[in-house]
Amino acid sequence: MKGKSYEVQSLIDQELNELTEEAKQEKFYTDLKPQIDQIKTKLADSHKNELILHKDQIKQLLEKDIASRYYFEKGSVEAGFKYDAEIKAAVTLLHNTTEYKSILKIQ
């Protein structure tokens, strides 16, 4: 996403904007401006790292969205199989014949 322009507007960003407007209306903005700017800078840095921190979740959501656009609900569901922990556990169990037979109480 480097070089791409995108806007991230979190709830904290919205609240900070509201605080800024309130501070301007109540004539406290000049006193609070350094702290507000510092918070805005920290939030901007945090937003830059969010893509990296949530890369796997974003990838999963994009895969499901793309699959659903081409293959509708079936595609979305099938795309989700790859990341489903229960399905992974079931496949592992099916490959472990001894444990599988002990669960079914087969000799």
trRosetta pair geometry for C-beta under 8 A, 3 or more apart (Angstrom, degrees):
i j d omega theta_ij theta_ji phi_ij phi_ji
1 4 4.8 -85 -167 44 64 124
1 6 6.7 -48 -169 10 122 133
1 51 5.8 -106 23 -142 143 168
8 13 7.3 153 115 -29 73 155
8 47 4.5 173 62 -149 149 130
8 50 7.2 125 -136 48 162 148
9 13 5.2 -126 -151 83 54 140
9 14 6.4 69 172 -55 95 90
10 13 4.8 107 51 2 68 100
10 14 7.2 -129 100 -2 42 86
10 43 7.6 -144 40 -163 123 116
10 47 7.6 -152 -17 -90 118 105
11 14 5.6 -53 -152 36 35 113
11 15 6.3 34 151 -18 67 106
12 15 5.7 -54 -146 39 32 111
12 16 6.2 34 154 -21 66 106
12 43 6.4 -163 111 -118 122 129
13 16 5.7 -55 -147 36 29 112
13 17 6.5 31 153 -19 63 104
13 43 6.3 147 -82 166 84 149
14 17 5.7 -54 -151 34 31 112
14 18 6.5 31 151 -17 64 105
15 18 5.6 -53 -150 37 34 113
15 19 6.3 38 150 -22 65 104
16 19 5.4 -49 -147 35 34 115
16 20 6.4 39 151 -22 64 102
16 36 6.9 140 -171 -151 100 88
16 39 6.2 -164 -125 117 134 128
16 40 6.7 157 154 -79 148 80
16 43 7.2 -117 -11 -28 163 161
17 20 5.6 -50 -149 33 32 114
17 21 6.5 31 153 -16 64 104
18 21 5.7 -54 -149 37 33 110
18 22 6.2 33 153 -18 66 107
19 22 5.7 -55 -146 39 30 111
19 23 6.1 32 155 -21 66 107
19 36 7.1 -170 107 -112 113 113
20 23 5.7 -54 -146 36 28 112
20 24 6.5 30 153 -20 63 104
20 29 6.9 61 -163 -121 63 106
20 36 5.8 109 -92 -158 95 148
21 24 5.7 -53 -151 34 32 112
21 25 6.4 29 153 -17 65 106
22 25 5.7 -57 -148 38 32 110
22 26 6.0 11 160 -2 68 113
23 26 6.1 -65 -137 50 27 98
23 28 4.5 -91 -153 77 81 92
23 29 4.2 119 126 -80 100 68
23 32 5.0 -92 -147 50 149 142
23 36 7.3 -133 32 -58 163 145
24 27 7.7 30 -179 -74 28 31
24 29 4.4 32 -83 -50 58 141
27 30 7.8 -16 179 12 61 99
28 31 5.4 -61 -171 46 67 111
28 32 5.4 46 137 -10 93 117
29 32 6.0 -74 -139 51 29 98
29 33 5.9 55 161 -59 69 92
29 36 7.9 -31 -151 3 71 153
30 33 5.9 -24 -143 -10 26 119
32 35 5.5 -66 -166 49 65 108
32 36 5.4 64 138 -27 91 108
33 36 5.6 -58 -138 40 30 111
33 37 6.1 30 163 -20 67 107
34 37 5.9 -56 -147 37 27 110
34 38 6.4 29 154 -21 63 107
35 38 5.6 -52 -147 34 32 114
35 39 6.5 32 154 -18 65 104
36 39 5.8 -54 -150 37 31 110
36 40 6.3 33 151 -20 65 106
37 40 5.6 -53 -146 36 32 113
37 41 6.4 35 154 -21 65 104
38 41 5.8 -52 -150 33 30 112
38 42 6.6 27 153 -15 63 106
39 42 5.8 -56 -149 39 33 110
39 43 6.2 33 153 -19 66 107
40 43 5.7 -55 -146 37 30 112
40 44 6.4 34 154 -22 64 104
41 44 5.8 -53 -149 33 30 112
41 45 6.6 29 153 -16 63 104
42 45 5.8 -54 -150 37 33 111
42 46 6.3 36 151 -21 65 107
43 46 5.4 -54 -147 37 33 115
43 47 6.3 36 154 -22 66 103
44 47 5.7 -51 -149 32 31 112
44 48 6.8 37 150 -23 61 100
45 48 5.7 -50 -156 27 35 114
45 49 6.9 22 152 -9 65 106
46 49 6.0 -64 -154 41 34 105
46 50 6.6 51 148 -43 67 97
47 50 5.4 -35 -149 6 37 122
48 51 7.3 -54 178 19 34 102
49 52 5.5 -60 -162 43 56 110
49 53 5.7 52 145 -22 83 109
50 53 5.6 -58 -139 42 32 110
50 54 5.8 -4 172 11 70 114
51 54 6.7 -72 -134 54 19 86
51 55 6.6 56 156 -78 58 76
51 58 7.0 -3 -147 -20 65 162
52 55 5.9 -11 -156 -42 30 111
54 57 4.7 -51 -174 46 87 115
54 58 5.5 92 123 -28 90 99
55 58 5.9 -61 -147 38 26 110
55 59 6.2 28 156 -22 64 109
56 59 5.6 -54 -147 34 29 114
56 60 6.5 30 155 -19 64 104
57 60 5.7 -53 -149 35 32 112
57 61 6.4 29 155 -16 65 107
58 61 5.8 -57 -148 39 31 110
58 62 6.2 30 155 -18 66 108
59 62 5.9 -57 -147 37 28 110
59 63 6.3 29 155 -20 64 107
60 63 5.8 -55 -148 35 29 111
60 64 6.4 24 156 -14 65 107
60 80 7.8 67 -175 -114 103 64
60 83 5.3 9 -122 -37 126 166
61 64 5.9 -56 -147 39 30 108
61 65 6.1 30 155 -20 65 110
62 65 5.6 -57 -143 38 30 112
62 66 6.1 28 159 -17 66 107
63 66 6.0 -56 -145 38 26 107
63 67 6.2 24 157 -16 63 111
63 79 4.9 -180 135 -174 96 124
63 82 7.7 -54 131 48 154 138
64 67 5.8 -57 -144 41 28 111
64 68 6.1 27 157 -20 65 109
64 76 5.0 57 -171 -147 85 77
64 79 4.6 175 -97 98 57 131
64 80 5.8 43 -101 -62 118 84
65 68 5.9 -56 -145 36 27 108
65 69 6.5 30 155 -22 62 105
65 76 7.8 39 -81 -110 24 100
66 69 5.8 -55 -152 31 31 112
66 70 6.7 9 158 -2 65 108
66 79 7.8 141 65 -106 79 159
67 70 6.3 -70 -150 47 30 96
67 71 5.5 -36 177 41 71 110
67 75 3.6 -163 162 153 86 101
67 76 5.5 157 95 -78 103 42
67 78 6.7 -141 176 69 144 90
67 79 3.8 -177 14 -43 161 137
68 71 6.9 -74 -111 65 21 67
68 72 6.1 15 -163 -162 61 16
68 73 6.7 31 -133 -87 94 30
68 75 5.4 -175 -81 83 34 102
68 76 3.6 28 -77 -63 103 109
68 79 7.6 -93 -37 20 75 137
69 75 7.9 -81 40 87 40 146
70 75 5.9 145 75 -116 77 173
71 74 5.5 -89 149 80 100 89
71 75 2.5 119 74 -54 110 124
71 76 7.5 -170 84 -18 90 58
71 78 7.3 -36 109 37 146 125
72 75 6.0 109 49 16 39 101
72 76 7.3 -76 132 -4 33 99
73 76 5.6 -56 -149 36 35 113
73 77 6.2 33 156 -18 69 106
74 77 5.9 -57 -149 37 29 109
74 78 6.2 24 156 -14 65 111
75 78 5.8 -58 -142 42 29 108
75 79 6.1 33 157 -22 65 107
76 79 5.8 -55 -147 34 27 112
76 80 6.6 28 153 -20 61 107
77 80 5.8 -59 -156 33 31 113
77 81 7.2 49 146 -38 62 91
78 81 5.6 -30 -160 1 41 119
79 82 6.6 -41 -177 12 43 111
80 83 6.2 -73 -163 48 51 95
80 84 5.9 64 144 -49 81 105
81 84 5.5 -50 -142 13 34 120
81 87 5.5 -88 -158 112 76 176
84 87 4.0 61 91 12 114 112
84 88 6.7 173 93 -13 60 83
85 88 5.6 -54 -149 37 34 113
85 89 6.3 35 153 -20 67 105
86 89 5.6 -52 -147 36 32 112
86 90 6.3 34 152 -20 65 105
87 90 5.6 -52 -147 35 33 112
87 91 6.4 33 154 -19 65 104
88 91 5.9 -54 -148 36 30 109
88 92 6.4 32 153 -19 64 107
89 92 5.7 -54 -149 36 31 113
89 93 6.3 34 152 -20 64 106
90 93 5.6 -54 -149 36 31 113
90 94 6.4 32 153 -20 65 104
91 94 5.7 -52 -147 35 32 112
91 95 6.6 28 154 -16 63 106
92 95 5.9 -61 -153 38 31 109
92 96 6.4 19 152 -11 66 111
93 96 5.8 -65 -146 43 33 104
93 99 6.1 -104 -145 103 75 119
93 100 5.7 122 160 -81 80 88
93 103 7.5 11 -172 -5 124 152
94 100 6.2 73 -118 -92 34 140
96 99 4.3 15 122 30 119 113
96 100 6.0 148 89 -23 67 91
97 100 5.5 -61 -143 39 28 115
97 101 6.1 25 162 -17 67 108
98 101 6.2 -59 -149 37 24 106
98 102 6.4 22 154 -18 62 108
99 102 5.6 -55 -145 36 33 111
99 103 6.5 36 154 -22 65 102
100 103 6.0 -54 -154 31 29 110
100 104 6.6 9 154 -1 64 110
101 104 5.9 -64 -145 50 33 101
101 105 7.9 -125 162 42 59 4
101 106 4.3 -93 -154 68 85 97
101 107 7.4 -109 168 34 122 2
102 105 7.1 28 -171 -82 33 40
